Amino acid sequence: MKGSAFNFGRIEGTDYRCERFSRPNGSLWFLLSSPQKTYLSCKGPFFSPQERDLAIIGEVKKRERTSI
């Protein structure tokens, strides 16, 4: 994933966009969007950036499989 300092990014090789953010309690979340729909899903909490990023990739893969 590539993103900016604001934690917005695009999932490479797809049309999906992602917003990564944390809550005051330290938990990590993400919002997933497509060109057709803003905020397809909001998922969390995750307790490490790695766990969250793996969940983002998994969500995109699942959506790509089911959209065919």
C-alpha positions, -999 to 999 in steps of 0.1 A, spaced: 0 0 0 11 35 -7 -2 64 13 4 99 25 11 113 60 -26 115 64 -29 77 62 -49 78 29 -37 55 2 -46 33 -28 -42 -5 -28 -16 -11 -56 -30 -29 -86 -66 -22 -77 -92 7 -77 -97 5 -39 -88 33 -16 -80 30 21 -80 53 50 -61 41 81 -66 56 114 -62 51 152 -86 58 181 -76 76 213 -73 42 230 -46 32 205 -66 7 185 -62 8 148 -90 8 121 -95 12 84 -121 24 60 -122 9 25 -137 27 -6 -141 20 -43 -148 43 -72 -184 33 -70 -190 35 -33 -175 55 -4 -169 35 27 -175 -1 17 -164 -13 51 -150 0 84 -131 -27 103 -112 -28 136 -99 -28 162 -64 -41 153 -36 -39 177 -6 -35 153 -2 -18 120 9 -52 105 -23 -69 117 -44 -40 102 -26 -40 69 -30 -77 65 -67 -73 71 -69 -46 45 -53 -68 19 -75 -97 28 -106 -75 25 -96 -63 -9 -89 -99 -21 -122 -111 -8 -141 -83 -26 -122 -89 -59 -131 -126 -58 -168 -119 -52 -171 -91 -77 -165 -113 -107 
